[in-house]
């Protein structure tokens, strides 16, 4: 990809001009302070999501012996 570039929409409002698609790169390090507790909150707010989360939590504990802790994740 010799014509590839990295553009920052927050730096340049015209960064996306002329393009039909793009890729957003996002990463975390051991210094990140974000948690996944918003997922548990979504499960409480939206009843359709709770059964899915419960199934995944049960599967995690059964297959890996790991109890999901959203606040520490």
PDB file of N, H, CA, C and O in Angstrom:
ATOM      1  N   UNK A   1       0.817  -1.180   0.000  1.00  0.00           N
ATOM      2  CA  UNK A   1       0.000   0.000   0.000  1.00  0.00           C
ATOM      3  C   UNK A   1       0.868   1.253   0.000  1.00  0.00           C
ATOM      4  O   UNK A   1       0.920   1.966   1.003  1.00  0.00           O
ATOM      5  N   UNK A   2       1.521   1.521  -1.065  1.00  0.00           N
ATOM      6  H   UNK A   2       1.478   0.943  -1.879  1.00  0.00           H
ATOM      7  CA  UNK A   2       2.409   2.676  -1.088  1.00  0.00           C
ATOM      8  C   UNK A   2       1.685   4.014  -0.999  1.00  0.00           C
ATOM      9  O   UNK A   2       2.314   5.022  -0.675  1.00  0.00           O
ATOM     10  N   UNK A   3       0.383   4.056  -1.275  1.00  0.00           N
ATOM     11  H   UNK A   3      -0.128   3.237  -1.538  1.00  0.00           H
ATOM     12  CA  UNK A   3      -0.356   5.319  -1.229  1.00  0.00           C
ATOM     13  C   UNK A   3      -1.132   5.489   0.062  1.00  0.00           C
ATOM     14  O   UNK A   3      -2.002   6.356   0.143  1.00  0.00           O
ATOM     15  N   UNK A   4      -0.845   4.695   1.060  1.00  0.00           N
ATOM     16  H   UNK A   4      -0.138   3.990   0.994  1.00  0.00           H
ATOM     17  CA  UNK A   4      -1.566   4.776   2.331  1.00  0.00           C
ATOM     18  C   UNK A   4      -1.067   5.953   3.159  1.00  0.00           C
ATOM     19  O   UNK A   4       0.116   6.294   3.143  1.00  0.00           O
ATOM     20  N   UNK A   5      -2.004   6.564   3.883  1.00  0.00           N
ATOM     21  H   UNK A   5      -2.965   6.286   3.896  1.00  0.00           H
ATOM     22  CA  UNK A   5      -1.644   7.648   4.783  1.00  0.00           C
ATOM     23  C   UNK A   5      -2.465   7.528   6.052  1.00  0.00           C
ATOM     24  O   UNK A   5      -3.489   6.846   6.080  1.00  0.00           O
ATOM     25  N   UNK A   6      -2.020   8.180   7.078  1.00  0.00           N
ATOM     26  H   UNK A   6      -1.188   8.734   7.055  1.00  0.00           H
ATOM     27  CA  UNK A   6      -2.774   8.257   8.318  1.00  0.00           C
ATOM     28  C   UNK A   6      -3.281   9.679   8.439  1.00  0.00           C
ATOM     29  O   UNK A   6      -2.508  10.635   8.367  1.00  0.00           O
ATOM     30  N   UNK A   7      -4.588   9.814   8.622  1.00  0.00           N
ATOM     31  H   UNK A   7      -5.216   9.038   8.680  1.00  0.00           H
ATOM     32  CA  UNK A   7      -5.198  11.134   8.759  1.00  0.00           C
ATOM     33  C   UNK A   7      -5.953  11.203  10.066  1.00  0.00           C
ATOM     34  O   UNK A   7      -6.471  10.195  10.547  1.00  0.00           O
ATOM     35  N   UNK A   8      -6.015  12.372  10.634  1.00  0.00           N
ATOM     36  H   UNK A   8      -5.594  13.191  10.243  1.00  0.00           H
ATOM     37  CA  UNK A   8      -6.711  12.579  11.894  1.00  0.00           C
ATOM     38  C   UNK A   8      -7.858  13.556  11.662  1.00  0.00           C
ATOM     39  O   UNK A   8      -7.629  14.735  11.393  1.00  0.00           O
ATOM     40  N   UNK A   9      -9.092  13.064  11.766  1.00  0.00           N
ATOM     41  H   UNK A   9      -9.278  12.106  11.984  1.00  0.00           H
ATOM     42  CA  UNK A   9     -10.256  13.914  11.532  1.00  0.00           C
ATOM     43  C   UNK A   9     -10.310  15.055  12.545  1.00  0.00           C
ATOM     44  O   UNK A   9     -10.825  16.129  12.235  1.00  0.00           O
ATOM     45  N   UNK A  10      -9.789  14.838  13.737  1.00  0.00           N
ATOM     46  H   UNK A  10      -9.371  13.966  13.989  1.00  0.00           H
ATOM     47  CA  UNK A  10      -9.818  15.886  14.751  1.00  0.00           C
ATOM     48  C   UNK A  10      -8.788  16.969  14.483  1.00  0.00           C
ATOM     49  O   UNK A  10      -8.896  18.071  15.021  1.00  0.00           O
ATOM     50  N   UNK A  11      -7.789  16.672  13.660  1.00  0.00           N
ATOM     51  H   UNK A  11      -7.701  15.776  13.224  1.00  0.00           H
ATOM     52  CA  UNK A  11      -6.792  17.680  13.309  1.00  0.00           C
ATOM     53  C   UNK A  11      -7.169  18.435  12.032  1.00  0.00           C
ATOM     54  O   UNK A  11      -6.946  19.639  11.907  1.00  0.00           O
ATOM     55  N   UNK A  12      -7.744  17.689  11.096  1.00  0.00           N
ATOM     56  H   UNK A  12      -7.925  16.711  11.198  1.00  0.00           H
ATOM     57  CA  UNK A  12      -8.028  18.247   9.778  1.00  0.00           C
ATOM     58  C   UNK A  12      -9.445  17.882   9.379  1.00  0.00           C
ATOM     59  O   UNK A  12      -9.738  16.718   9.106  1.00  0.00           O
ATOM     60  N   UNK A  13     -10.321  18.868   9.345  1.00  0.00           N
ATOM     61  H   UNK A  13     -10.083  19.814   9.567  1.00  0.00           H
ATOM     62  CA  UNK A  13     -11.728  18.602   9.009  1.00  0.00           C
ATOM     63  C   UNK A  13     -11.890  18.027   7.610  1.00  0.00           C
ATOM     64  O   UNK A  13     -12.879  17.347   7.338  1.00  0.00           O
ATOM     65  N   UNK A  14     -10.964  18.280   6.740  1.00  0.00           N
ATOM     66  H   UNK A  14     -10.160  18.833   6.960  1.00  0.00           H
ATOM     67  CA  UNK A  14     -11.048  17.788   5.358  1.00  0.00           C
ATOM     68  C   UNK A  14     -10.310  16.464   5.160  1.00  0.00           C
ATOM     69  O   UNK A  14     -10.123  16.032   4.022  1.00  0.00           O
ATOM     70  N   UNK A  15      -9.896  15.825   6.226  1.00  0.00           N
ATOM     71  H   UNK A  15     -10.048  16.175   7.150  1.00  0.00           H
ATOM     72  CA  UNK A  15      -9.103  14.594   6.115  1.00  0.00           C
ATOM     73  C   UNK A  15      -9.834  13.491   5.353  1.00  0.00           C
ATOM     74  O   UNK A  15      -9.194  12.681   4.683  1.00  0.00           O
ATOM     75  N   UNK A  16     -11.153  13.448   5.443  1.00  0.00           N
ATOM     76  H   UNK A  16     -11.673  14.106   5.988  1.00  0.00           H
ATOM     77  CA  UNK A  16     -11.915  12.376   4.792  1.00  0.00           C
ATOM     78  C   UNK A  16     -12.341  12.721   3.370  1.00  0.00           C
ATOM     79  O   UNK A  16     -12.896  11.871   2.674  1.00  0.00           O
ATOM     80  N   UNK A  17     -12.094  13.937   2.930  1.00  0.00           N
ATOM     81  H   UNK A  17     -11.643  14.628   3.496  1.00  0.00           H
ATOM     82  CA  UNK A  17     -12.504  14.325   1.579  1.00  0.00           C
ATOM     83  C   UNK A  17     -11.811  13.457   0.538  1.00  0.00           C
ATOM     84  O   UNK A  17     -10.612  13.194   0.619  1.00  0.00           O
ATOM     85  N   UNK A  18     -12.589  13.024  -0.432  1.00  0.00           N
ATOM     86  H   UNK A  18     -13.563  13.237  -0.497  1.00  0.00           H
ATOM     87  CA  UNK A  18     -12.032  12.227  -1.520  1.00  0.00           C
ATOM     88  C   UNK A  18     -11.980  10.733  -1.240  1.00  0.00           C
ATOM     89  O   UNK A  18     -11.563   9.966  -2.108  1.00  0.00           O
ATOM     90  N   UNK A  19     -12.389  10.299  -0.054  1.00  0.00           N
ATOM     91  H   UNK A  19     -12.727  10.923   0.651  1.00  0.00           H
ATOM     92  CA  UNK A  19     -12.368   8.892   0.309  1.00  0.00           C
ATOM     93  C   UNK A  19     -13.791   8.378   0.472  1.00  0.00           C
ATOM     94  O   UNK A  19     -14.686   9.114   0.887  1.00  0.00           O
ATOM     95  N   UNK A  20     -13.987   7.110   0.141  1.00  0.00           N
ATOM     96  H   UNK A  20     -13.260   6.512  -0.196  1.00  0.00           H
ATOM     97  CA  UNK A  20     -15.296   6.483   0.324  1.00  0.00           C
ATOM     98  C   UNK A  20     -15.294   5.543   1.523  1.00  0.00           C
ATOM     99  O   UNK A  20     -16.363   5.155   1.996  1.00  0.00           O
ATOM    100  N   UNK A  21     -14.124   5.169   2.025  1.00  0.00           N
ATOM    101  H   UNK A  21     -13.256   5.484   1.641  1.00  0.00           H
ATOM    102  CA  UNK A  21     -14.027   4.242   3.157  1.00  0.00           C
ATOM    103  C   UNK A  21     -12.784   4.599   3.967  1.00  0.00           C
ATOM    104  O   UNK A  21     -11.896   5.309   3.496  1.00  0.00           O
ATOM    105  N   UNK A  22     -12.744   4.091   5.191  1.00  0.00           N
ATOM    106  H   UNK A  22     -13.466   3.514   5.574  1.00  0.00           H
ATOM    107  CA  UNK A  22     -11.596   4.339   6.040  1.00  0.00           C
ATOM    108  C   UNK A  22     -11.510   3.302   7.138  1.00  0.00           C
ATOM    109  O   UNK A  22     -12.417   2.485   7.301  1.00  0.00           O
ATOM    110  N   UNK A  23     -10.438   3.329   7.882  1.00  0.00           N
ATOM    111  H   UNK A  23      -9.701   3.992   7.749  1.00  0.00           H
ATOM    112  CA  UNK A  23     -10.219   2.400   8.982  1.00  0.00           C
ATOM    113  C   UNK A  23      -9.894   3.214  10.224  1.00  0.00           C
ATOM    114  O   UNK A  23      -9.059   4.118  10.190  1.00  0.00           O
ATOM    115  N   UNK A  24     -10.559   2.884  11.309  1.00  0.00           N
ATOM    116  H   UNK A  24     -11.237   2.149  11.336  1.00  0.00           H
ATOM    117  CA  UNK A  24     -10.282   3.539  12.568  1.00  0.00           C
ATOM    118  C   UNK A  24      -9.399   2.622  13.404  1.00  0.00           C
ATOM    119  O   UNK A  24      -9.782   1.493  13.708  1.00  0.00           O
ATOM    120  N   UNK A  25      -8.235   3.099  13.768  1.00  0.00           N
ATOM    121  H   UNK A  25      -7.924   4.017  13.521  1.00  0.00           H
ATOM    122  CA  UNK A  25      -7.309   2.318  14.592  1.00  0.00           C
ATOM    123  C   UNK A  25      -7.481   2.736  16.037  1.00  0.00           C
ATOM    124  O   UNK A  25      -7.441   3.923  16.361  1.00  0.00           O
ATOM    125  N   UNK A  26      -7.674   1.756  16.900  1.00  0.00           N
ATOM    126  H   UNK A  26      -7.706   0.792  16.636  1.00  0.00           H
ATOM    127  CA  UNK A  26      -7.917   2.028  18.313  1.00  0.00           C
ATOM    128  C   UNK A  26      -7.195   0.960  19.116  1.00  0.00           C
ATOM    129  O   UNK A  26      -7.268  -0.224  18.785  1.00  0.00           O
ATOM    130  N   UNK A  27      -6.511   1.361  20.145  1.00  0.00           N
ATOM    131  H   UNK A  27      -6.451   2.323  20.413  1.00  0.00           H
ATOM    132  CA  UNK A  27      -5.805   0.361  20.951  1.00  0.00           C
ATOM    133  C   UNK A  27      -5.853   0.744  22.419  1.00  0.00           C
ATOM    134  O   UNK A  27      -6.197   1.869  22.781  1.00  0.00           O
ATOM    135  N   UNK A  28      -5.502  -0.215  23.244  1.00  0.00           N
ATOM    136  H   UNK A  28      -5.222  -1.129  22.950  1.00  0.00           H
ATOM    137  CA  UNK A  28      -5.431  -0.017  24.687  1.00  0.00           C
ATOM    138  C   UNK A  28      -4.085  -0.518  25.176  1.00  0.00           C
ATOM    139  O   UNK A  28      -3.479  -1.401  24.569  1.00  0.00           O
ATOM    140  N   UNK A  29      -3.634   0.042  26.258  1.00  0.00           N
ATOM    141  H   UNK A  29      -4.126   0.760  26.751  1.00  0.00           H
ATOM    142  CA  UNK A  29      -2.406  -0.416  26.889  1.00  0.00           C
ATOM    143  C   UNK A  29      -2.703  -0.745  28.342  1.00  0.00           C
ATOM    144  O   UNK A  29      -3.831  -0.586  28.809  1.00  0.00           O
ATOM    145  N   UNK A  30      -1.704  -1.195  29.035  1.00  0.00           N
ATOM    146  H   UNK A  30      -0.788  -1.325  28.656  1.00  0.00           H
ATOM    147  CA  UNK A  30      -1.905  -1.477  30.460  1.00  0.00           C
ATOM    148  C   UNK A  30      -2.085  -0.180  31.252  1.00  0.00           C
ATOM    149  O   UNK A  30      -2.335  -0.217  32.457  1.00  0.00           O
ATOM    150  N   UNK A  31      -1.960   0.958  30.582  1.00  0.00           N
ATOM    151  H   UNK A  31      -1.757   0.989  29.603  1.00  0.00           H
ATOM    152  CA  UNK A  31      -2.172   2.248  31.229  1.00  0.00           C
ATOM    153  C   UNK A  31      -3.596   2.767  31.038  1.00  0.00           C
ATOM    154  O   UNK A  31      -3.958   3.798  31.606  1.00  0.00           O
ATOM    155  N   UNK A  32      -4.405   2.064  30.245  1.00  0.00           N
ATOM    156  H   UNK A  32      -4.111   1.227  29.784  1.00  0.00           H
ATOM    157  CA  UNK A  32      -5.777   2.495  29.986  1.00  0.00           C
ATOM    158  C   UNK A  32      -6.609   2.409  31.257  1.00  0.00           C
ATOM    159  O   UNK A  32      -6.430   1.499  32.067  1.00  0.00           O
ATOM    160  N   UNK A  33      -7.500   3.342  31.424  1.00  0.00           N
ATOM    161  H   UNK A  33      -7.646   4.081  30.766  1.00  0.00           H
ATOM    162  CA  UNK A  33      -8.340   3.385  32.614  1.00  0.00           C
ATOM    163  C   UNK A  33      -9.802   3.060  32.302  1.00  0.00           C
ATOM    164  O   UNK A  33     -10.660   3.155  33.180  1.00  0.00           O
ATOM    165  N   UNK A  34     -10.084   2.683  31.074  1.00  0.00           N
ATOM    166  H   UNK A  34      -9.388   2.605  30.361  1.00  0.00           H
ATOM    167  CA  UNK A  34     -11.452   2.349  30.696  1.00  0.00           C
ATOM    168  C   UNK A  34     -11.800   0.960  31.222  1.00  0.00           C
ATOM    169  O   UNK A  34     -10.936   0.088  31.320  1.00  0.00           O
ATOM    170  N   UNK A  35     -13.059   0.766  31.556  1.00  0.00           N
ATOM    171  H   UNK A  35     -13.761   1.474  31.477  1.00  0.00           H
ATOM    172  CA  UNK A  35     -13.522  -0.548  32.002  1.00  0.00           C
ATOM    173  C   UNK A  35     -14.665  -0.998  31.110  1.00  0.00           C
ATOM    174  O   UNK A  35     -15.138  -0.247  30.256  1.00  0.00           O
ATOM    175  N   UNK A  36     -15.100  -2.226  31.316  1.00  0.00           N
ATOM    176  H   UNK A  36     -14.716  -2.836  32.009  1.00  0.00           H
ATOM    177  CA  UNK A  36     -16.212  -2.774  30.536  1.00  0.00           C
ATOM    178  C   UNK A  36     -17.510  -2.805  31.328  1.00  0.00           C
ATOM    179  O   UNK A  36     -18.463  -3.476  30.933  1.00  0.00           O
ATOM    180  N   UNK A  37     -17.555  -2.085  32.440  1.00  0.00           N
ATOM    181  H   UNK A  37     -16.781  -1.539  32.761  1.00  0.00           H
ATOM    182  CA  UNK A  37     -18.768  -2.126  33.252  1.00  0.00           C
ATOM    183  C   UNK A  37     -19.976  -1.523  32.541  1.00  0.00           C
ATOM    184  O   UNK A  37     -21.112  -1.738  32.965  1.00  0.00           O
ATOM    185  N   UNK A  38     -19.745  -0.774  31.469  1.00  0.00           N
ATOM    186  H   UNK A  38     -18.822  -0.599  31.125  1.00  0.00           H
ATOM    187  CA  UNK A  38     -20.870  -0.261  30.691  1.00  0.00           C
ATOM    188  C   UNK A  38     -21.659  -1.410  30.060  1.00  0.00           C
ATOM    189  O   UNK A  38     -22.852  -1.266  29.796  1.00  0.00           O
ATOM    190  N   UNK A  39     -21.003  -2.549  29.817  1.00  0.00           N
ATOM    191  H   UNK A  39     -20.033  -2.666  30.032  1.00  0.00           H
ATOM    192  CA  UNK A  39     -21.711  -3.703  29.264  1.00  0.00           C
ATOM    193  C   UNK A  39     -22.730  -4.246  30.251  1.00  0.00           C
ATOM    194  O   UNK A  39     -23.854  -4.574  29.872  1.00  0.00           O
ATOM    195  N   UNK A  40     -22.346  -4.342  31.502  1.00  0.00           N
ATOM    196  H   UNK A  40     -21.433  -4.076  31.810  1.00  0.00           H
ATOM    197  CA  UNK A  40     -23.285  -4.799  32.520  1.00  0.00           C
ATOM    198  C   UNK A  40     -24.447  -3.818  32.640  1.00  0.00           C
ATOM    199  O   UNK A  40     -25.594  -4.227  32.820  1.00  0.00           O
ATOM    200  N   UNK A  41     -24.151  -2.540  32.542  1.00  0.00           N
ATOM    201  H   UNK A  41     -23.219  -2.209  32.395  1.00  0.00           H
ATOM    202  CA  UNK A  41     -25.214  -1.530  32.604  1.00  0.00           C
ATOM    203  C   UNK A  41     -26.166  -1.651  31.420  1.00  0.00           C
ATOM    204  O   UNK A  41     -27.376  -1.483  31.574  1.00  0.00           O
ATOM    205  N   UNK A  42     -25.623  -1.944  30.235  1.00  0.00           N
ATOM    206  H   UNK A  42     -24.640  -2.081  30.110  1.00  0.00           H
ATOM    207  CA  UNK A  42     -26.485  -2.144  29.071  1.00  0.00           C
ATOM    208  C   UNK A  42     -27.415  -3.326  29.290  1.00  0.00           C
ATOM    209  O   UNK A  42     -28.592  -3.278  28.933  1.00  0.00           O
ATOM    210  N   UNK A  43     -26.877  -4.385  29.879  1.00  0.00           N
ATOM    211  H   UNK A  43     -25.920  -4.424  30.169  1.00  0.00           H
ATOM    212  CA  UNK A  43     -27.691  -5.557  30.174  1.00  0.00           C
ATOM    213  C   UNK A  43     -28.818  -5.247  31.139  1.00  0.00           C
ATOM    214  O   UNK A  43     -29.892  -5.844  31.060  1.00  0.00           O
ATOM    215  N   UNK A  44     -28.579  -4.320  32.044  1.00  0.00           N
ATOM    216  H   UNK A  44     -27.707  -3.835  32.107  1.00  0.00           H
ATOM    217  CA  UNK A  44     -29.626  -3.929  32.988  1.00  0.00           C
ATOM    218  C   UNK A  44     -30.656  -2.994  32.348  1.00  0.00           C
ATOM    219  O   UNK A  44     -31.834  -3.023  32.703  1.00  0.00           O
ATOM    220  N   UNK A  45     -30.207  -2.178  31.415  1.00  0.00           N
ATOM    221  H   UNK A  45     -29.250  -2.155  31.127  1.00  0.00           H
ATOM    222  CA  UNK A  45     -31.103  -1.220  30.765  1.00  0.00           C
ATOM    223  C   UNK A  45     -31.945  -1.851  29.662  1.00  0.00           C
ATOM    224  O   UNK A  45     -33.095  -1.464  29.455  1.00  0.00           O
ATOM    225  N   UNK A  46     -31.375  -2.820  28.957  1.00  0.00           N
ATOM    226  H   UNK A  46     -30.441  -3.135  29.125  1.00  0.00           H
ATOM    227  CA  UNK A  46     -32.045  -3.422  27.807  1.00  0.00           C
ATOM    228  C   UNK A  46     -32.240  -4.913  28.063  1.00  0.00           C
ATOM    229  O   UNK A  46     -31.292  -5.692  27.956  1.00  0.00           O
ATOM    230  N   UNK A  47     -33.452  -5.308  28.395  1.00  0.00           N
ATOM    231  H   UNK A  47     -34.221  -4.675  28.482  1.00  0.00           H
ATOM    232  CA  UNK A  47     -33.728  -6.696  28.760  1.00  0.00           C
ATOM    233  C   UNK A  47     -33.348  -7.725  27.693  1.00  0.00           C
ATOM    234  O   UNK A  47     -33.098  -8.883  28.027  1.00  0.00           O
ATOM    235  N   UNK A  48     -33.298  -7.333  26.434  1.00  0.00           N
ATOM    236  H   UNK A  48     -33.501  -6.392  26.163  1.00  0.00           H
ATOM    237  CA  UNK A  48     -32.926  -8.287  25.377  1.00  0.00           C
ATOM    238  C   UNK A  48     -31.448  -8.655  25.432  1.00  0.00           C
ATOM    239  O   UNK A  48     -31.064  -9.738  24.990  1.00  0.00           O
ATOM    240  N   UNK A  49     -30.620  -7.773  25.964  1.00  0.00           N
ATOM    241  H   UNK A  49     -30.931  -6.892  26.323  1.00  0.00           H
ATOM    242  CA  UNK A  49     -29.172  -8.021  26.027  1.00  0.00           C
ATOM    243  C   UNK A  49     -28.800  -8.889  27.220  1.00  0.00           C
ATOM    244  O   UNK A  49     -27.826  -9.638  27.154  1.00  0.00           O
ATOM    245  N   UNK A  50     -29.555  -8.804  28.304  1.00  0.00           N
ATOM    246  H   UNK A  50     -30.347  -8.195  28.358  1.00  0.00           H
ATOM    247  CA  UNK A  50     -29.213  -9.532  29.535  1.00  0.00           C
ATOM    248  C   UNK A  50     -29.052 -11.035  29.321  1.00  0.00           C
ATOM    249  O   UNK A  50     -28.079 -11.598  29.821  1.00  0.00           O
ATOM    250  N   UNK A  51     -29.973 -11.733  28.590  1.00  0.00           N
ATOM    251  H   UNK A  51     -30.764 -11.275  28.185  1.00  0.00           H
ATOM    252  CA  UNK A  51     -29.778 -13.171  28.396  1.00  0.00           C
ATOM    253  C   UNK A  51     -28.486 -13.506  27.635  1.00  0.00           C
ATOM    254  O   UNK A  51     -27.834 -14.509  27.927  1.00  0.00           O
ATOM    255  N   UNK A  52     -28.128 -12.677  26.676  1.00  0.00           N
ATOM    256  H   UNK A  52     -28.658 -11.863  26.439  1.00  0.00           H
ATOM    257  CA  UNK A  52     -26.890 -12.909  25.938  1.00  0.00           C
ATOM    258  C   UNK A  52     -25.685 -12.769  26.857  1.00  0.00           C
ATOM    259  O   UNK A  52     -24.795 -13.620  26.846  1.00  0.00           O
ATOM    260  N   UNK A  53     -25.649 -11.712  27.649  1.00  0.00           N
ATOM    261  H   UNK A  53     -26.372 -11.022  27.658  1.00  0.00           H
ATOM    262  CA  UNK A  53     -24.539 -11.526  28.581  1.00  0.00           C
ATOM    263  C   UNK A  53     -24.469 -12.659  29.600  1.00  0.00           C
ATOM    264  O   UNK A  53     -23.386 -13.139  29.934  1.00  0.00           O
ATOM    265  N   UNK A  54     -25.626 -13.079  30.086  1.00  0.00           N
ATOM    266  H   UNK A  54     -26.506 -12.689  29.814  1.00  0.00           H
ATOM    267  CA  UNK A  54     -25.657 -14.182  31.058  1.00  0.00           C
ATOM    268  C   UNK A  54     -25.089 -15.460  30.454  1.00  0.00           C
ATOM    269  O   UNK A  54     -24.341 -16.191  31.104  1.00  0.00           O
ATOM    270  N   UNK A  55     -25.449 -15.715  29.220  1.00  0.00           N
ATOM    271  H   UNK A  55     -26.057 -15.121  28.692  1.00  0.00           H
ATOM    272  CA  UNK A  55     -24.951 -16.919  28.539  1.00  0.00           C
ATOM    273  C   UNK A  55     -23.435 -16.865  28.385  1.00  0.00           C
ATOM    274  O   UNK A  55     -22.745 -17.857  28.622  1.00  0.00           O
ATOM    275  N   UNK A  56     -22.926 -15.713  27.990  1.00  0.00           N
ATOM    276  H   UNK A  56     -23.486 -14.908  27.797  1.00  0.00           H
ATOM    277  CA  UNK A  56     -21.475 -15.566  27.820  1.00  0.00           C
ATOM    278  C   UNK A  56     -20.739 -15.637  29.153  1.00  0.00           C
ATOM    279  O   UNK A  56     -19.648 -16.201  29.231  1.00  0.00           O
ATOM    280  N   UNK A  57     -21.326 -15.072  30.192  1.00  0.00           N
ATOM    281  H   UNK A  57     -22.213 -14.613  30.128  1.00  0.00           H
ATOM    282  CA  UNK A  57     -20.717 -15.138  31.525  1.00  0.00           C
ATOM    283  C   UNK A  57     -20.658 -16.587  32.014  1.00  0.00           C
ATOM    284  O   UNK A  57     -19.641 -17.026  32.551  1.00  0.00           O
ATOM    285  N   UNK A  58     -21.745 -17.316  31.825  1.00  0.00           N
ATOM    286  H   UNK A  58     -22.571 -16.959  31.388  1.00  0.00           H
ATOM    287  CA  UNK A  58     -21.794 -18.724  32.233  1.00  0.00           C
ATOM    288  C   UNK A  58     -20.775 -19.540  31.455  1.00  0.00           C
ATOM    289  O   UNK A  58     -20.087 -20.388  32.024  1.00  0.00           O
ATOM    290  N   UNK A  59     -20.678 -19.284  30.151  1.00  0.00           N
ATOM    291  H   UNK A  59     -21.237 -18.595  29.690  1.00  0.00           H
ATOM    292  CA  UNK A  59     -19.721 -20.006  29.301  1.00  0.00           C
ATOM    293  C   UNK A  59     -18.288 -19.718  29.715  1.00  0.00           C
ATOM    294  O   UNK A  59     -17.452 -20.621  29.712  1.00  0.00           O
ATOM    295  N   UNK A  60     -17.992 -18.473  30.070  1.00  0.00           N
ATOM    296  H   UNK A  60     -18.672 -17.740  30.072  1.00  0.00           H
ATOM    297  CA  UNK A  60     -16.653 -18.117  30.512  1.00  0.00           C
ATOM    298  C   UNK A  60     -16.268 -18.880  31.775  1.00  0.00           C
ATOM    299  O   UNK A  60     -15.161 -19.406  31.893  1.00  0.00           O
ATOM    300  N   UNK A  61     -17.205 -18.928  32.710  1.00  0.00           N
ATOM    301  H   UNK A  61     -18.105 -18.501  32.614  1.00  0.00           H
ATOM    302  CA  UNK A  61     -16.916 -19.620  33.970  1.00  0.00           C
ATOM    303  C   UNK A  61     -16.794 -21.125  33.761  1.00  0.00           C
ATOM    304  O   UNK A  61     -15.933 -21.769  34.359  1.00  0.00           O
ATOM    305  N   UNK A  62     -17.656 -21.688  32.911  1.00  0.00           N
ATOM    306  H   UNK A  62     -18.356 -21.164  32.424  1.00  0.00           H
ATOM    307  CA  UNK A  62     -17.633 -23.137  32.679  1.00  0.00           C
ATOM    308  C   UNK A  62     -16.397 -23.566  31.891  1.00  0.00           C
ATOM    309  O   UNK A  62     -15.768 -24.567  32.234  1.00  0.00           O
ATOM    310  N   UNK A  63     -16.044 -22.833  30.852  1.00  0.00           N
ATOM    311  H   UNK A  63     -16.556 -22.020  30.574  1.00  0.00           H
ATOM    312  CA  UNK A  63     -14.942 -23.232  29.973  1.00  0.00           C
ATOM    313  C   UNK A  63     -13.568 -22.814  30.474  1.00  0.00           C
ATOM    314  O   UNK A  63     -12.582 -23.520  30.263  1.00  0.00           O
ATOM    315  N   UNK A  64     -13.505 -21.668  31.136  1.00  0.00           N
ATOM    316  H   UNK A  64     -14.306 -21.095  31.307  1.00  0.00           H
ATOM    317  CA  UNK A  64     -12.209 -21.134  31.524  1.00  0.00           C
ATOM    318  C   UNK A  64     -12.010 -21.029  33.027  1.00  0.00           C
ATOM    319  O   UNK A  64     -10.898 -20.800  33.502  1.00  0.00           O
ATOM    320  N   UNK A  65     -13.099 -21.198  33.771  1.00  0.00           N
ATOM    321  H   UNK A  65     -14.002 -21.384  33.385  1.00  0.00           H
ATOM    322  CA  UNK A  65     -13.010 -21.040  35.213  1.00  0.00           C
ATOM    323  C   UNK A  65     -12.841 -19.585  35.619  1.00  0.00           C
ATOM    324  O   UNK A  65     -12.384 -19.291  36.723  1.00  0.00           O
ATOM    325  N   UNK A  66     -13.209 -18.683  34.731  1.00  0.00           N
ATOM    326  H   UNK A  66     -13.580 -18.922  33.834  1.00  0.00           H
ATOM    327  CA  UNK A  66     -13.046 -17.256  34.987  1.00  0.00           C
ATOM    328  C   UNK A  66     -14.410 -16.611  35.135  1.00  0.00           C
ATOM    329  O   UNK A  66     -15.252 -16.695  34.241  1.00  0.00           O
ATOM    330  N   UNK A  67     -14.616 -15.972  36.262  1.00  0.00           N
ATOM    331  H   UNK A  67     -13.932 -15.903  36.988  1.00  0.00           H
ATOM    332  CA  UNK A  67     -15.851 -15.241  36.494  1.00  0.00           C
ATOM    333  C   UNK A  67     -15.699 -13.828  35.926  1.00  0.00           C
ATOM    334  O   UNK A  67     -14.723 -13.143  36.234  1.00  0.00           O
ATOM    335  N   UNK A  68     -16.637 -13.393  35.114  1.00  0.00           N
ATOM    336  H   UNK A  68     -17.430 -13.949  34.864  1.00  0.00           H
ATOM    337  CA  UNK A  68     -16.547 -12.092  34.462  1.00  0.00           C
ATOM    338  C   UNK A  68     -16.689 -10.977  35.497  1.00  0.00           C
ATOM    339  O   UNK A  68     -17.631 -10.953  36.289  1.00  0.00           O
ATOM    340  N   UNK A  69     -15.733 -10.063  35.468  1.00  0.00           N
ATOM    341  H   UNK A  69     -14.967 -10.082  34.824  1.00  0.00           H
ATOM    342  CA  UNK A  69     -15.757  -8.892  36.337  1.00  0.00           C
ATOM    343  C   UNK A  69     -15.636  -7.668  35.434  1.00  0.00           C
ATOM    344  O   UNK A  69     -14.532  -7.264  35.069  1.00  0.00           O
ATOM    345  N   UNK A  70     -16.768  -7.086  35.079  1.00  0.00           N
ATOM    346  H   UNK A  70     -17.665  -7.414  35.375  1.00  0.00           H
ATOM    347  CA  UNK A  70     -16.765  -5.977  34.130  1.00  0.00           C
ATOM    348  C   UNK A  70     -16.014  -4.760  34.655  1.00  0.00           C
ATOM    349  O   UNK A  70     -15.341  -4.073  33.886  1.00  0.00           O
ATOM    350  N   UNK A  71     -16.116  -4.488  35.921  1.00  0.00           N
ATOM    351  H   UNK A  71     -16.662  -5.045  36.546  1.00  0.00           H
ATOM    352  CA  UNK A  71     -15.465  -3.304  36.494  1.00  0.00           C
ATOM    353  C   UNK A  71     -13.948  -3.427  36.485  1.00  0.00           C
ATOM    354  O   UNK A  71     -13.251  -2.414  36.428  1.00  0.00           O
ATOM    355  N   UNK A  72     -13.425  -4.646  36.539  1.00  0.00           N
ATOM    356  H   UNK A  72     -13.991  -5.469  36.585  1.00  0.00           H
ATOM    357  CA  UNK A  72     -11.972  -4.844  36.539  1.00  0.00           C
ATOM    358  C   UNK A  72     -11.425  -5.141  35.148  1.00  0.00           C
ATOM    359  O   UNK A  72     -10.212  -5.211  34.952  1.00  0.00           O
ATOM    360  N   UNK A  73     -12.314  -5.314  34.198  1.00  0.00           N
ATOM    361  H   UNK A  73     -13.300  -5.257  34.358  1.00  0.00           H
ATOM    362  CA  UNK A  73     -11.894  -5.650  32.829  1.00  0.00           C
ATOM    363  C   UNK A  73     -11.635  -4.409  32.022  1.00  0.00           C
ATOM    364  O   UNK A  73     -11.274  -4.499  30.849  1.00  0.00           O
TER     365      UNK A  73
END
